[in-house]
Amino acid sequence: MLTIQLSEKEFHTLLAALRYYQQRKLGNSLLRIDAIHELATNGGRVRALTAAAIDELCERINTSASA
């Protein structure tokens, strides 16, 4: 598990990037450019998150931020 500290601006940019990824349906590997696929899968070492998993992650991030 990774733990990082983010400024408010970094936090909101990260959340916006996740929502953009989700909105563009980039959870579908056929719709991703190779560079994004490499990042999302850590060079093929992990499976990329699905749209549902990204939604869960965004909810966890929002819940954690308000705690």
PQR file with spaces between the fields and no chain letter, atoms N, CA, C, O and H, PARSE charges and radii, in Angstrom:
ATOM       1  N    MET     1       0.851   -1.175    0.000 -0.4000 1.5000
ATOM       2  CA   MET     1       0.000    0.000    0.000 -0.0000 2.0000
ATOM       3  C    MET     1       0.896    1.236    0.000  0.5500 1.7000
ATOM       4  O    MET     1       1.916    1.278    0.687 -0.5500 1.4000
ATOM       5  N    LEU     2       0.503    2.228   -0.771 -0.4000 1.5000
ATOM       6  CA   LEU     2       1.245    3.483   -0.857 -0.0000 2.0000
ATOM       7  C    LEU     2       0.535    4.564   -0.057  0.5500 1.7000
ATOM       8  O    LEU     2      -0.694    4.617   -0.019 -0.5500 1.4000
ATOM       9  H    LEU     2      -0.326    2.194   -1.330  0.4000 1.0000
ATOM      10  N    THR     3       1.311    5.412    0.573 -0.4000 1.5000
ATOM      11  CA   THR     3       0.769    6.566    1.279 -0.0000 2.0000
ATOM      12  C    THR     3       1.555    7.791    0.830  0.5500 1.7000
ATOM      13  O    THR     3       2.784    7.810    0.896 -0.5500 1.4000
ATOM      14  H    THR     3       2.309    5.368    0.542  0.4000 1.0000
ATOM      15  N    ILE     4       0.834    8.817    0.373 -0.4000 1.5000
ATOM      16  CA   ILE     4       1.489   10.060   -0.018 -0.0000 2.0000
ATOM      17  C    ILE     4       0.709   11.237    0.545  0.5500 1.7000
ATOM      18  O    ILE     4      -0.478   11.131    0.851 -0.5500 1.4000
ATOM      19  H    ILE     4      -0.164    8.802    0.320  0.4000 1.0000
ATOM      20  N    GLN     5       1.395   12.348    0.672 -0.4000 1.5000
ATOM      21  CA   GLN     5       0.725   13.578    1.080 -0.0000 2.0000
ATOM      22  C    GLN     5       0.582   14.456   -0.156  0.5500 1.7000
ATOM      23  O    GLN     5       1.514   14.586   -0.949 -0.5500 1.4000
ATOM      24  H    GLN     5       2.359   12.435    0.423  0.4000 1.0000
ATOM      25  N    LEU     6      -0.585   15.050   -0.308 -0.4000 1.5000
ATOM      26  CA   LEU     6      -0.863   15.904   -1.460 -0.0000 2.0000
ATOM      27  C    LEU     6      -1.334   17.264   -0.999  0.5500 1.7000
ATOM      28  O    LEU     6      -2.008   17.392    0.023 -0.5500 1.4000
ATOM      29  H    LEU     6      -1.342   14.944    0.336  0.4000 1.0000
ATOM      30  N    SER     7      -0.969   18.283   -1.770 -0.4000 1.5000
ATOM      31  CA   SER     7      -1.550   19.598   -1.523 -0.0000 2.0000
ATOM      32  C    SER     7      -3.001   19.541   -1.998  0.5500 1.7000
ATOM      33  O    SER     7      -3.400   18.593   -2.675 -0.5500 1.4000
ATOM      34  H    SER     7      -0.422   18.178   -2.600  0.4000 1.0000
ATOM      35  N    GLU     8      -3.774   20.536   -1.647 -0.4000 1.5000
ATOM      36  CA   GLU     8      -5.177   20.561   -2.080 -0.0000 2.0000
ATOM      37  C    GLU     8      -5.261   20.585   -3.596  0.5500 1.7000
ATOM      38  O    GLU     8      -6.098   19.901   -4.186 -0.5500 1.4000
ATOM      39  H    GLU     8      -3.450   21.306   -1.097  0.4000 1.0000
ATOM      40  N    LYS     9      -4.397   21.371   -4.230 -0.4000 1.5000
ATOM      41  CA   LYS     9      -4.390   21.464   -5.691 -0.0000 2.0000
ATOM      42  C    LYS     9      -4.021   20.109   -6.321  0.5500 1.7000
ATOM      43  O    LYS     9      -4.639   19.696   -7.302 -0.5500 1.4000
ATOM      44  H    LYS     9      -3.717   21.926   -3.751  0.4000 1.0000
ATOM      45  N    GLU    10      -3.029   19.429   -5.767 -0.4000 1.5000
ATOM      46  CA   GLU    10      -2.637   18.112   -6.272 -0.0000 2.0000
ATOM      47  C    GLU    10      -3.774   17.097   -6.097  0.5500 1.7000
ATOM      48  O    GLU    10      -4.052   16.296   -6.990 -0.5500 1.4000
ATOM      49  H    GLU    10      -2.527   19.766   -4.971  0.4000 1.0000
ATOM      50  N    PHE    11      -4.412   17.147   -4.949 -0.4000 1.5000
ATOM      51  CA   PHE    11      -5.525   16.241   -4.656 -0.0000 2.0000
ATOM      52  C    PHE    11      -6.625   16.367   -5.703  0.5500 1.7000
ATOM      53  O    PHE    11      -7.088   15.368   -6.254 -0.5500 1.4000
ATOM      54  H    PHE    11      -4.187   17.798   -4.223  0.4000 1.0000
ATOM      55  N    HIS    12      -7.037   17.603   -5.973 -0.4000 1.5000
ATOM      56  CA   HIS    12      -8.139   17.825   -6.905 -0.0000 2.0000
ATOM      57  C    HIS    12      -7.735   17.517   -8.350  0.5500 1.7000
ATOM      58  O    HIS    12      -8.563   17.071   -9.145 -0.5500 1.4000
ATOM      59  H    HIS    12      -6.660   18.415   -5.526  0.4000 1.0000
ATOM      60  N    THR    13      -6.472   17.753   -8.686 -0.4000 1.5000
ATOM      61  CA   THR    13      -5.985   17.402  -10.015 -0.0000 2.0000
ATOM      62  C    THR    13      -5.975   15.889  -10.194  0.5500 1.7000
ATOM      63  O    THR    13      -6.357   15.389  -11.252 -0.5500 1.4000
ATOM      64  H    THR    13      -5.800   18.116   -8.040  0.4000 1.0000
ATOM      65  N    LEU    14      -5.548   15.166   -9.187 -0.4000 1.5000
ATOM      66  CA   LEU    14      -5.542   13.703   -9.239 -0.0000 2.0000
ATOM      67  C    LEU    14      -6.967   13.164   -9.379  0.5500 1.7000
ATOM      68  O    LEU    14      -7.223   12.279  -10.196 -0.5500 1.4000
ATOM      69  H    LEU    14      -5.238   15.572   -8.328  0.4000 1.0000
ATOM      70  N    LEU    15      -7.871   13.688   -8.597 -0.4000 1.5000
ATOM      71  CA   LEU    15      -9.267   13.259   -8.675 -0.0000 2.0000
ATOM      72  C    LEU    15      -9.853   13.573  -10.055  0.5500 1.7000
ATOM      73  O    LEU    15     -10.567   12.749  -10.627 -0.5500 1.4000
ATOM      74  H    LEU    15      -7.664   14.407   -7.934  0.4000 1.0000
ATOM      75  N    ALA    16      -9.557   14.749  -10.586 -0.4000 1.5000
ATOM      76  CA   ALA    16     -10.046   15.121  -11.923 -0.0000 2.0000
ATOM      77  C    ALA    16      -9.462   14.193  -12.990  0.5500 1.7000
ATOM      78  O    ALA    16     -10.166   13.799  -13.920 -0.5500 1.4000
ATOM      79  H    ALA    16      -8.977   15.419  -10.122  0.4000 1.0000
ATOM      80  N    ALA    17      -8.191   13.846  -12.861 -0.4000 1.5000
ATOM      81  CA   ALA    17      -7.562   12.946  -13.832 -0.0000 2.0000
ATOM      82  C    ALA    17      -8.206   11.565  -13.793  0.5500 1.7000
ATOM      83  O    ALA    17      -8.424   10.954  -14.839 -0.5500 1.4000
ATOM      84  H    ALA    17      -7.619   14.167  -12.106  0.4000 1.0000
ATOM      85  N    LEU    18      -8.511   11.072  -12.603 -0.4000 1.5000
ATOM      86  CA   LEU    18      -9.183    9.779  -12.481 -0.0000 2.0000
ATOM      87  C    LEU    18     -10.571    9.821  -13.111  0.5500 1.7000
ATOM      88  O    LEU    18     -10.964    8.890  -13.815 -0.5500 1.4000
ATOM      89  H    LEU    18      -8.335   11.568  -11.753  0.4000 1.0000
ATOM      90  N    ARG    19     -11.306   10.889  -12.863 -0.4000 1.5000
ATOM      91  CA   ARG    19     -12.647   11.016  -13.442 -0.0000 2.0000
ATOM      92  C    ARG    19     -12.578   11.156  -14.964  0.5500 1.7000
ATOM      93  O    ARG    19     -13.433   10.631  -15.676 -0.5500 1.4000
ATOM      94  H    ARG    19     -10.987   11.645  -12.292  0.4000 1.0000
ATOM      95  N    TYR    20     -11.570   11.857  -15.457 -0.4000 1.5000
ATOM      96  CA   TYR    20     -11.380   11.990  -16.898 -0.0000 2.0000
ATOM      97  C    TYR    20     -11.093   10.620  -17.512  0.5500 1.7000
ATOM      98  O    TYR    20     -11.681   10.264  -18.533 -0.5500 1.4000
ATOM      99  H    TYR    20     -10.875   12.284  -14.878  0.4000 1.0000
ATOM     100  N    TYR    21     -10.200    9.858  -16.901 -0.4000 1.5000
ATOM     101  CA   TYR    21      -9.859    8.501  -17.337 -0.0000 2.0000
ATOM     102  C    TYR    21     -11.122    7.644  -17.393  0.5500 1.7000
ATOM     103  O    TYR    21     -11.343    6.891  -18.341 -0.5500 1.4000
ATOM     104  H    TYR    21      -9.723   10.147  -16.071  0.4000 1.0000
ATOM     105  N    GLN    22     -11.934    7.779  -16.364 -0.4000 1.5000
ATOM     106  CA   GLN    22     -13.182    7.021  -16.288 -0.0000 2.0000
ATOM     107  C    GLN    22     -14.164    7.488  -17.377  0.5500 1.7000
ATOM     108  O    GLN    22     -14.763    6.666  -18.070 -0.5500 1.4000
ATOM     109  H    GLN    22     -11.755    8.391  -15.593  0.4000 1.0000
ATOM     110  N    GLN    23     -14.321    8.795  -17.520 -0.4000 1.5000
ATOM     111  CA   GLN    23     -15.268    9.362  -18.488 -0.0000 2.0000
ATOM     112  C    GLN    23     -14.900    8.979  -19.921  0.5500 1.7000
ATOM     113  O    GLN    23     -15.784    8.739  -20.744 -0.5500 1.4000
ATOM     114  H    GLN    23     -13.835    9.463  -16.957  0.4000 1.0000
ATOM     115  N    ARG    24     -13.622    8.920  -20.219 -0.4000 1.5000
ATOM     116  CA   ARG    24     -13.153    8.571  -21.569 -0.0000 2.0000
ATOM     117  C    ARG    24     -13.142    7.060  -21.803  0.5500 1.7000
ATOM     118  O    ARG    24     -12.713    6.577  -22.851 -0.5500 1.4000
ATOM     119  H    ARG    24     -12.904    9.115  -19.551  0.4000 1.0000
ATOM     120  N    LYS    25     -13.635    6.319  -20.783 -0.4000 1.5000
ATOM     121  CA   LYS    25     -13.736    4.857  -20.847 -0.0000 2.0000
ATOM     122  C    LYS    25     -12.386    4.182  -21.054  0.5500 1.7000
ATOM     123  O    LYS    25     -12.274    3.185  -21.767 -0.5500 1.4000
ATOM     124  H    LYS    25     -13.985    6.711  -19.932  0.4000 1.0000
ATOM     125  N    LEU    26     -11.363    4.748  -20.415 -0.4000 1.5000
ATOM     126  CA   LEU    26     -10.019    4.203  -20.564 -0.0000 2.0000
ATOM     127  C    LEU    26      -9.776    2.967  -19.708  0.5500 1.7000
ATOM     128  O    LEU    26      -8.685    2.398  -19.736 -0.5500 1.4000
ATOM     129  H    LEU    26     -11.453    5.558  -19.836  0.4000 1.0000
ATOM     130  N    GLY    27     -10.784    2.548  -18.947 -0.4000 1.5000
ATOM     131  CA   GLY    27     -10.713    1.261  -18.277 -0.0000 2.0000
ATOM     132  C    GLY    27     -10.738    0.132  -19.303  0.5500 1.7000
ATOM     133  O    GLY    27     -10.330   -0.990  -19.005 -0.5500 1.4000
ATOM     134  H    GLY    27     -11.670    3.010  -18.924  0.4000 1.0000
ATOM     135  N    ASN    28     -11.213    0.429  -20.503 -0.4000 1.5000
ATOM     136  CA   ASN    28     -11.216   -0.517  -21.616 -0.0000 2.0000
ATOM     137  C    ASN    28      -9.874   -0.399  -22.333  0.5500 1.7000
ATOM     138  O    ASN    28      -9.581    0.629  -22.943 -0.5500 1.4000
ATOM     139  H    ASN    28     -11.544    1.341  -20.745  0.4000 1.0000
ATOM     140  N    SER    29      -9.061   -1.449  -22.259 -0.4000 1.5000
ATOM     141  CA   SER    29      -7.710   -1.394  -22.823 -0.0000 2.0000
ATOM     142  C    SER    29      -7.701   -1.112  -24.324  0.5500 1.7000
ATOM     143  O    SER    29      -6.713   -0.597  -24.847 -0.5500 1.4000
ATOM     144  H    SER    29      -9.299   -2.285  -21.763  0.4000 1.0000
ATOM     145  N    LEU    30      -8.779   -1.439  -25.016 -0.4000 1.5000
ATOM     146  CA   LEU    30      -8.829   -1.183  -26.457 -0.0000 2.0000
ATOM     147  C    LEU    30      -8.938    0.306  -26.774  0.5500 1.7000
ATOM     148  O    LEU    30      -8.645    0.724  -27.895 -0.5500 1.4000
ATOM     149  H    LEU    30      -9.582   -1.857  -24.591  0.4000 1.0000
ATOM     150  N    LEU    31      -9.356    1.105  -25.797 -0.4000 1.5000
ATOM     151  CA   LEU    31      -9.516    2.542  -26.014 -0.0000 2.0000
ATOM     152  C    LEU    31      -8.327    3.363  -25.508  0.5500 1.7000
ATOM     153  O    LEU    31      -8.305    4.584  -25.663 -0.5500 1.4000
ATOM     154  H    LEU    31      -9.593    0.765  -24.887  0.4000 1.0000
ATOM     155  N    ARG    32      -7.355    2.704  -24.914 -0.4000 1.5000
ATOM     156  CA   ARG    32      -6.191    3.376  -24.330 -0.0000 2.0000
ATOM     157  C    ARG    32      -5.033    3.438  -25.306  0.5500 1.7000
ATOM     158  O    ARG    32      -4.773    2.471  -26.021 -0.5500 1.4000
ATOM     159  H    ARG    32      -7.373    1.712  -24.788  0.4000 1.0000
ATOM     160  N    ILE    33      -4.333    4.564  -25.344 -0.4000 1.5000
ATOM     161  CA   ILE    33      -3.083    4.605  -26.103 -0.0000 2.0000
ATOM     162  C    ILE    33      -2.030    3.826  -25.320  0.5500 1.7000
ATOM     163  O    ILE    33      -2.149    3.650  -24.107 -0.5500 1.4000
ATOM     164  H    ILE    33      -4.543    5.349  -24.763  0.4000 1.0000
ATOM     165  N    ASP    34      -1.012    3.368  -26.017 -0.4000 1.5000
ATOM     166  CA   ASP    34      -0.008    2.500  -25.406 -0.0000 2.0000
ATOM     167  C    ASP    34       0.650    3.120  -24.167  0.5500 1.7000
ATOM     168  O    ASP    34       0.856    2.432  -23.168 -0.5500 1.4000
ATOM     169  H    ASP    34      -0.916    3.511  -27.002  0.4000 1.0000
ATOM     170  N    ALA    35       0.976    4.404  -24.227 -0.4000 1.5000
ATOM     171  CA   ALA    35       1.658    5.044  -23.096 -0.0000 2.0000
ATOM     172  C    ALA    35       0.791    5.027  -21.838  0.5500 1.7000
ATOM     173  O    ALA    35       1.299    4.800  -20.740 -0.5500 1.4000
ATOM     174  H    ALA    35       0.808    4.963  -25.038  0.4000 1.0000
ATOM     175  N    ILE    36      -0.501    5.264  -21.991 -0.4000 1.5000
ATOM     176  CA   ILE    36      -1.424    5.239  -20.852 -0.0000 2.0000
ATOM     177  C    ILE    36      -1.600    3.805  -20.359  0.5500 1.7000
ATOM     178  O    ILE    36      -1.677    3.564  -19.154 -0.5500 1.4000
ATOM     179  H    ILE    36      -0.913    5.449  -22.884  0.4000 1.0000
ATOM     180  N    HIS    37      -1.662    2.854  -21.292 -0.4000 1.5000
ATOM     181  CA   HIS    37      -1.773    1.447  -20.905 -0.0000 2.0000
ATOM     182  C    HIS    37      -0.559    1.027  -20.071  0.5500 1.7000
ATOM     183  O    HIS    37      -0.706    0.327  -19.069 -0.5500 1.4000
ATOM     184  H    HIS    37      -1.599    3.049  -22.271  0.4000 1.0000
ATOM     185  N    GLU    38       0.624    1.449  -20.477 -0.4000 1.5000
ATOM     186  CA   GLU    38       1.845    1.119  -19.730 -0.0000 2.0000
ATOM     187  C    GLU    38       1.799    1.684  -18.315  0.5500 1.7000
ATOM     188  O    GLU    38       2.199    1.011  -17.365 -0.5500 1.4000
ATOM     189  H    GLU    38       0.744    2.018  -21.290  0.4000 1.0000
ATOM     190  N    LEU    39       1.319    2.903  -18.172 -0.4000 1.5000
ATOM     191  CA   LEU    39       1.200    3.509  -16.846 -0.0000 2.0000
ATOM     192  C    LEU    39       0.143    2.798  -16.005  0.5500 1.7000
ATOM     193  O    LEU    39       0.370    2.496  -14.833 -0.5500 1.4000
ATOM     194  H    LEU    39       0.995    3.449  -18.944  0.4000 1.0000
ATOM     195  N    ALA    40      -1.005    2.535  -16.609 -0.4000 1.5000
ATOM     196  CA   ALA    40      -2.128    1.933  -15.875 -0.0000 2.0000
ATOM     197  C    ALA    40      -1.822    0.508  -15.426  0.5500 1.7000
ATOM     198  O    ALA    40      -2.382    0.033  -14.438 -0.5500 1.4000
ATOM     199  H    ALA    40      -1.189    2.781  -17.561  0.4000 1.0000
ATOM     200  N    THR    41      -0.937   -0.172  -16.148 -0.4000 1.5000
ATOM     201  CA   THR    41      -0.637   -1.571  -15.820 -0.0000 2.0000
ATOM     202  C    THR    41       0.764   -1.761  -15.241  0.5500 1.7000
ATOM     203  O    THR    41       1.206   -2.890  -15.029 -0.5500 1.4000
ATOM     204  H    THR    41      -0.482    0.214  -16.951  0.4000 1.0000
ATOM     205  N    ASN    42       1.454   -0.657  -14.990 -0.4000 1.5000
ATOM     206  CA   ASN    42       2.838   -0.714  -14.507 -0.0000 2.0000
ATOM     207  C    ASN    42       3.662   -1.629  -15.413  0.5500 1.7000
ATOM     208  O    ASN    42       4.356   -2.537  -14.956 -0.5500 1.4000
ATOM     209  H    ASN    42       1.095    0.260  -15.162  0.4000 1.0000
ATOM     210  N    GLY    43       3.559   -1.358  -16.701 -0.4000 1.5000
ATOM     211  CA   GLY    43       4.311   -2.133  -17.673 -0.0000 2.0000
ATOM     212  C    GLY    43       3.854   -3.573  -17.798  0.5500 1.7000
ATOM     213  O    GLY    43       4.647   -4.454  -18.132 -0.5500 1.4000
ATOM     214  H    GLY    43       2.995   -0.621  -17.072  0.4000 1.0000
ATOM     215  N    GLY    44       2.577   -3.815  -17.532 -0.4000 1.5000
ATOM     216  CA   GLY    44       2.018   -5.153  -17.638 -0.0000 2.0000
ATOM     217  C    GLY    44       2.094   -5.972  -16.362  0.5500 1.7000
ATOM     218  O    GLY    44       1.724   -7.146  -16.362 -0.5500 1.4000
ATOM     219  H    GLY    44       1.934   -3.100  -17.261  0.4000 1.0000
ATOM     220  N    ARG    45       2.567   -5.374  -15.274 -0.4000 1.5000
ATOM     221  CA   ARG    45       2.710   -6.107  -14.013 -0.0000 2.0000
ATOM     222  C    ARG    45       1.401   -6.242  -13.240  0.5500 1.7000
ATOM     223  O    ARG    45       1.228   -7.177  -12.458 -0.5500 1.4000
ATOM     224  H    ARG    45       2.867   -4.420  -15.274  0.4000 1.0000
ATOM     225  N    VAL    46       0.482   -5.304  -13.462 -0.4000 1.5000
ATOM     226  CA   VAL    46      -0.818   -5.337  -12.781 -0.0000 2.0000
ATOM     227  C    VAL    46      -1.922   -5.109  -13.806  0.5500 1.7000
ATOM     228  O    VAL    46      -1.670   -4.609  -14.902 -0.5500 1.4000
ATOM     229  H    VAL    46       0.622   -4.544  -14.098  0.4000 1.0000
ATOM     230  N    ARG    47      -3.135   -5.475  -13.444 -0.4000 1.5000
ATOM     231  CA   ARG    47      -4.285   -5.199  -14.317 -0.0000 2.0000
ATOM     232  C    ARG    47      -4.766   -3.779  -14.060  0.5500 1.7000
ATOM     233  O    ARG    47      -4.795   -3.323  -12.916 -0.5500 1.4000
ATOM     234  H    ARG    47      -3.340   -5.881  -12.554  0.4000 1.0000
ATOM     235  N    ALA    48      -5.138   -3.093  -15.108 -0.4000 1.5000
ATOM     236  CA   ALA    48      -5.664   -1.734  -14.976 -0.0000 2.0000
ATOM     237  C    ALA    48      -7.022   -1.770  -14.276  0.5500 1.7000
ATOM     238  O    ALA    48      -7.752   -2.758  -14.358 -0.5500 1.4000
ATOM     239  H    ALA    48      -5.115   -3.463  -16.037  0.4000 1.0000
ATOM     240  N    LEU    49      -7.340   -0.692  -13.599 -0.4000 1.5000
ATOM     241  CA   LEU    49      -8.633   -0.597  -12.931 -0.0000 2.0000
ATOM     242  C    LEU    49      -9.763   -0.473  -13.948  0.5500 1.7000
ATOM     243  O    LEU    49      -9.614    0.161  -14.992 -0.5500 1.4000
ATOM     244  H    LEU    49      -6.748    0.111  -13.533  0.4000 1.0000
ATOM     245  N    THR    50     -10.875   -1.082  -13.628 -0.4000 1.5000
ATOM     246  CA   THR    50     -12.084   -0.927  -14.440 -0.0000 2.0000
ATOM     247  C    THR    50     -12.744    0.405  -14.088  0.5500 1.7000
ATOM     248  O    THR    50     -12.352    1.064  -13.125 -0.5500 1.4000
ATOM     249  H    THR    50     -10.997   -1.597  -12.780  0.4000 1.0000
ATOM     250  N    ALA    51     -13.734    0.792  -14.863 -0.4000 1.5000
ATOM     251  CA   ALA    51     -14.478    2.019  -14.574 -0.0000 2.0000
ATOM     252  C    ALA    51     -15.108    1.947  -13.185  0.5500 1.7000
ATOM     253  O    ALA    51     -15.111    2.936  -12.452 -0.5500 1.4000
ATOM     254  H    ALA    51     -14.053    0.256  -15.646  0.4000 1.0000
ATOM     255  N    ALA    52     -15.637    0.791  -12.826 -0.4000 1.5000
ATOM     256  CA   ALA    52     -16.251    0.627  -11.495 -0.0000 2.0000
ATOM     257  C    ALA    52     -15.205    0.751  -10.393  0.5500 1.7000
ATOM     258  O    ALA    52     -15.468    1.348   -9.349 -0.5500 1.4000
ATOM     259  H    ALA    52     -15.634   -0.012  -13.421  0.4000 1.0000
ATOM     260  N    ALA    53     -14.032    0.196  -10.620 -0.4000 1.5000
ATOM     261  CA   ALA    53     -12.963    0.278   -9.617 -0.0000 2.0000
ATOM     262  C    ALA    53     -12.460    1.714   -9.477  0.5500 1.7000
ATOM     263  O    ALA    53     -12.109    2.145   -8.378 -0.5500 1.4000
ATOM     264  H    ALA    53     -13.818   -0.289  -11.469  0.4000 1.0000
ATOM     265  N    ILE    54     -12.425    2.449  -10.579 -0.4000 1.5000
ATOM     266  CA   ILE    54     -12.021    3.856  -10.511 -0.0000 2.0000
ATOM     267  C    ILE    54     -13.059    4.649   -9.732  0.5500 1.7000
ATOM     268  O    ILE    54     -12.706    5.529   -8.947 -0.5500 1.4000
ATOM     269  H    ILE    54     -12.710    2.099  -11.471  0.4000 1.0000
ATOM     270  N    ASP    55     -14.334    4.347   -9.942 -0.4000 1.5000
ATOM     271  CA   ASP    55     -15.392    5.016   -9.195 -0.0000 2.0000
ATOM     272  C    ASP    55     -15.234    4.750   -7.696  0.5500 1.7000
ATOM     273  O    ASP    55     -15.350    5.668   -6.885 -0.5500 1.4000
ATOM     274  H    ASP    55     -14.620    3.632  -10.580  0.4000 1.0000
ATOM     275  N    GLU    56     -14.972    3.507   -7.337 -0.4000 1.5000
ATOM     276  CA   GLU    56     -14.736    3.153   -5.927 -0.0000 2.0000
ATOM     277  C    GLU    56     -13.540    3.907   -5.371  0.5500 1.7000
ATOM     278  O    GLU    56     -13.588    4.423   -4.254 -0.5500 1.4000
ATOM     279  H    GLU    56     -14.877    2.761   -7.996  0.4000 1.0000
ATOM     280  N    LEU    57     -12.461    3.971   -6.152 -0.4000 1.5000
ATOM     281  CA   LEU    57     -11.263    4.676   -5.710 -0.0000 2.0000
ATOM     282  C    LEU    57     -11.555    6.153   -5.481  0.5500 1.7000
ATOM     283  O    LEU    57     -11.127    6.721   -4.476 -0.5500 1.4000
ATOM     284  H    LEU    57     -12.421    3.552   -7.059  0.4000 1.0000
ATOM     285  N    CYS    58     -12.277    6.777   -6.401 -0.4000 1.5000
ATOM     286  CA   CYS    58     -12.638    8.192   -6.239 -0.0000 2.0000
ATOM     287  C    CYS    58     -13.463    8.402   -4.973  0.5500 1.7000
ATOM     288  O    CYS    58     -13.259    9.373   -4.244 -0.5500 1.4000
ATOM     289  H    CYS    58     -12.624    6.315   -7.218  0.4000 1.0000
ATOM     290  N    GLU    59     -14.390    7.491   -4.719 -0.4000 1.5000
ATOM     291  CA   GLU    59     -15.206    7.585   -3.500 -0.0000 2.0000
ATOM     292  C    GLU    59     -14.336    7.443   -2.260  0.5500 1.7000
ATOM     293  O    GLU    59     -14.509    8.182   -1.291 -0.5500 1.4000
ATOM     294  H    GLU    59     -14.556    6.702   -5.312  0.4000 1.0000
ATOM     295  N    ARG    60     -13.392    6.489   -2.283 -0.4000 1.5000
ATOM     296  CA   ARG    60     -12.482    6.313   -1.137 -0.0000 2.0000
ATOM     297  C    ARG    60     -11.633    7.565   -0.923  0.5500 1.7000
ATOM     298  O    ARG    60     -11.427    7.999    0.211 -0.5500 1.4000
ATOM     299  H    ARG    60     -13.251    5.888   -3.071  0.4000 1.0000
ATOM     300  N    ILE    61     -11.146    8.135   -2.012 -0.4000 1.5000
ATOM     301  CA   ILE    61     -10.329    9.348   -1.912 -0.0000 2.0000
ATOM     302  C    ILE    61     -11.162   10.473   -1.310  0.5500 1.7000
ATOM     303  O    ILE    61     -10.701   11.156   -0.396 -0.5500 1.4000
ATOM     304  H    ILE    61     -11.313    7.783   -2.933  0.4000 1.0000
ATOM     305  N    ASN    62     -12.382   10.675   -1.809 -0.4000 1.5000
ATOM     306  CA   ASN    62     -13.249   11.732   -1.285 -0.0000 2.0000
ATOM     307  C    ASN    62     -13.594   11.510    0.170  0.5500 1.7000
ATOM     308  O    ASN    62     -13.600   12.454    0.959 -0.5500 1.4000
ATOM     309  H    ASN    62     -12.756   10.120   -2.551  0.4000 1.0000
ATOM     310  N    THR    63     -13.881   10.274    0.534 -0.4000 1.5000
ATOM     311  CA   THR    63     -14.227    9.951    1.929 -0.0000 2.0000
ATOM     312  C    THR    63     -13.037   10.170    2.848  0.5500 1.7000
ATOM     313  O    THR    63     -13.185   10.702    3.948 -0.5500 1.4000
ATOM     314  H    THR    63     -13.876    9.506   -0.107  0.4000 1.0000
ATOM     315  N    SER    64     -11.864    9.764    2.400 -0.4000 1.5000
ATOM     316  CA   SER    64     -10.658    9.936    3.208 -0.0000 2.0000
ATOM     317  C    SER    64     -10.326   11.403    3.410  0.5500 1.7000
ATOM     318  O    SER    64      -9.873   11.804    4.483 -0.5500 1.4000
ATOM     319  H    SER    64     -11.743    9.333    1.506  0.4000 1.0000
ATOM     320  N    ALA    65     -10.552   12.200    2.381 -0.4000 1.5000
ATOM     321  CA   ALA    65     -10.230   13.622    2.449 -0.0000 2.0000
ATOM     322  C    ALA    65     -11.130   14.349    3.421  0.5500 1.7000
ATOM     323  O    ALA    65     -10.711   15.320    4.050 -0.5500 1.4000
ATOM     324  H    ALA    65     -10.920   11.875    1.510  0.4000 1.0000
ATOM     325  N    SER    66     -12.359   13.892    3.552 -0.4000 1.5000
ATOM     326  CA   SER    66     -13.299   14.584    4.445 -0.0000 2.0000
ATOM     327  C    SER    66     -13.212   14.088    5.882  0.5500 1.7000
ATOM     328  O    SER    66     -13.836   14.652    6.780 -0.5500 1.4000
ATOM     329  H    SER    66     -12.699   13.102    3.041  0.4000 1.0000
ATOM     330  N    ALA    67     -12.438   13.036    6.094 -0.4000 1.5000
ATOM     331  CA   ALA    67     -12.325   12.479    7.462 -0.0000 2.0000
ATOM     332  C    ALA    67     -11.407   13.296    8.326  0.5500 1.7000
ATOM     333  O    ALA    67     -11.204   12.968    9.495 -0.5500 1.4000
ATOM     334  H    ALA    67     -11.930   12.577    5.364  0.4000 1.0000
